[in-house]
Amino acid sequence: MSKAPAATGAKAPATEKQSLRERVEQQWHLFANDKPGERFVNLHKRRQEQRKGGFSWGQILFVGVGLFLIIAGLFFMAVPGPGLPVLVAGLGLMGSESLFMARGLDWTEQKLRPPVLKLKARWDALSPRTRLLCWCGVGAAGAAAGTLLLMWWK
């Protein structure tokens, strides 16, 4: 008798024959198809079901990599680099292991989603030339901030 999928939107459980890439893609599709404001708690529940309780080296790995990515993301926000995506990835890994963190990320998603969608609509309305000028300005500001940080550091 097979176990029914959980109410968290999970499909069939991952099999041992799936490659890492297939498992990651499956988890991403489940995450992306979850309702906004419930994604991280559902991710946490699926992760806990996969582990079936108890101690797991994978849990330590997820927390360790998550902490590393959070620190790296904060560093890259101060210097030119992919700070925000790295920070969000680290928070997501932490949210998959911590229910408290997952609830916080869901709350944050609900609060940030409307202004981000409004900003995206305004960005989409800009001409390609204006977008290019904006990216050049952001790049110049990042380079200036990095230069000032390096000058201050010495």
C-alpha positions as CSV (number, residue, x, y, z in Angstrom):
1,M,0.0,0.0,0.0
2,S,1.6,3.3,-1.1
3,K,1.6,6.4,1.0
4,A,-0.7,9.2,-0.2
5,P,0.9,12.5,-1.1
6,A,0.7,15.0,1.7
7,A,-1.6,18.0,1.5
8,T,1.4,20.2,1.0
9,G,1.2,19.8,-2.8
10,A,3.7,17.0,-2.9
11,K,3.6,14.6,-5.7
12,A,5.0,11.0,-5.5
13,P,8.0,10.8,-3.2
14,A,11.4,10.9,-4.8
15,T,12.8,7.5,-5.7
16,E,16.3,6.3,-5.2
17,K,16.8,6.1,-9.0
18,Q,16.3,9.8,-9.6
19,S,19.3,11.8,-10.2
20,L,20.2,14.8,-8.0
21,R,19.2,17.2,-10.9
22,E,15.7,15.5,-11.2
23,R,15.1,15.7,-7.5
24,V,16.1,19.4,-7.4
25,E,13.9,20.1,-10.4
26,Q,11.0,18.2,-8.8
27,Q,11.4,20.1,-5.5
28,W,11.6,23.5,-7.4
29,H,8.4,22.8,-9.3
30,L,6.6,21.9,-6.1
31,F,7.9,25.1,-4.5
32,A,7.0,27.3,-7.4
33,N,3.5,25.8,-7.7
34,D,2.7,26.3,-4.0
35,K,0.5,29.3,-3.0
36,P,2.5,32.4,-2.1
37,G,2.7,32.8,1.7
38,E,2.7,29.0,2.2
39,R,5.7,28.0,0.0
40,F,8.4,27.9,2.7
41,V,6.3,26.1,5.3
42,N,5.3,23.5,2.7
43,L,9.0,23.2,1.7
44,H,9.9,22.6,5.4
45,K,7.1,20.0,5.8
46,R,8.3,18.1,2.7
47,R,11.9,18.2,3.9
48,Q,10.8,16.8,7.3
49,E,8.8,14.1,5.6
50,Q,11.8,13.1,3.5
51,R,14.0,12.8,6.5
52,K,11.4,10.9,8.5
53,G,12.4,12.6,11.7
54,G,15.6,11.8,13.6
55,F,19.1,13.0,13.1
56,S,20.5,13.6,9.6
57,W,23.8,14.7,8.3
58,G,21.8,16.3,5.5
59,Q,20.2,18.6,8.0
60,I,23.6,19.8,9.2
61,L,24.7,20.2,5.6
62,F,21.7,22.3,4.7
63,V,22.0,24.5,7.8
64,G,25.8,24.9,7.3
65,V,25.5,25.8,3.6
66,G,22.5,28.0,4.4
67,L,24.6,30.0,6.9
68,F,27.5,30.2,4.5
69,L,25.2,31.6,1.8
70,I,23.6,34.1,4.1
71,I,27.1,35.4,5.1
72,A,28.3,35.4,1.5
73,G,25.1,37.2,0.4
74,L,25.6,39.9,3.0
75,F,29.2,40.3,1.9
76,F,28.2,40.6,-1.7
77,M,25.6,43.2,-0.9
78,A,28.5,45.4,0.4
79,V,30.7,44.8,-2.6
80,P,29.8,44.3,-6.2
81,G,28.4,40.8,-6.7
82,P,25.2,38.7,-6.6
83,G,24.3,39.6,-3.0
84,L,20.5,39.4,-2.9
85,P,20.1,36.0,-4.8
86,V,22.8,34.4,-2.7
87,L,21.2,35.7,0.5
88,V,17.7,34.5,-0.6
89,A,19.1,31.0,-1.5
90,G,20.7,30.8,2.0
91,L,17.5,31.8,3.7
92,G,15.6,29.3,1.7
93,L,18.0,26.5,2.8
94,M,17.6,27.6,6.4
95,G,13.8,27.7,5.9
96,S,13.8,24.1,4.8
97,E,15.2,23.1,8.2
98,S,13.6,25.6,10.5
99,L,9.9,26.1,10.9
100,F,10.4,29.5,12.5
101,M,12.5,30.6,9.6
102,A,10.0,29.2,7.1
103,R,7.1,31.1,8.7
104,G,9.2,34.3,8.7
105,L,10.0,33.8,5.0
106,D,6.4,33.2,4.1
107,W,5.4,36.4,6.1
108,T,8.1,38.4,4.3
109,E,7.0,37.1,0.9
110,Q,3.4,38.2,1.6
111,K,4.6,41.7,2.6
112,L,7.1,42.2,-0.3
113,R,5.1,40.6,-3.1
114,P,2.7,43.5,-3.9
115,P,5.4,46.2,-4.1
116,V,7.8,44.0,-6.1
117,L,5.0,43.2,-8.6
118,K,4.3,46.9,-8.9
119,L,8.0,47.7,-9.4
120,K,8.2,44.9,-12.0
121,A,5.3,46.3,-13.9
122,R,7.0,49.8,-14.0
123,W,10.3,48.1,-15.1
124,D,8.5,46.3,-17.9
125,A,7.0,49.6,-19.1
126,L,10.5,51.2,-19.5
127,S,12.1,51.3,-22.9
128,P,15.1,49.1,-23.6
129,R,17.3,52.2,-23.7
130,T,16.1,53.4,-20.3
131,R,16.7,49.9,-18.8
132,L,20.2,49.9,-20.2
133,L,20.9,53.3,-18.6
134,C,19.5,52.1,-15.3
135,W,21.8,49.0,-15.3
136,C,24.8,51.2,-16.2
137,G,23.9,53.5,-13.3
138,V,23.5,50.6,-10.9
139,G,26.9,49.2,-12.1
140,A,28.6,52.5,-11.7
141,A,27.2,52.9,-8.2
142,G,28.3,49.4,-7.3
143,A,31.8,50.0,-8.6
144,A,32.0,53.3,-6.7
145,A,30.7,51.7,-3.5
146,G,33.3,48.9,-3.9
147,T,36.1,51.4,-4.5
148,L,35.1,53.5,-1.5
149,L,34.9,50.3,0.6
150,L,38.3,49.2,-0.5
151,M,39.7,52.7,0.2
152,W,38.1,52.7,3.7
153,W,39.4,49.2,4.4
154,K,43.0,50.2,4.0
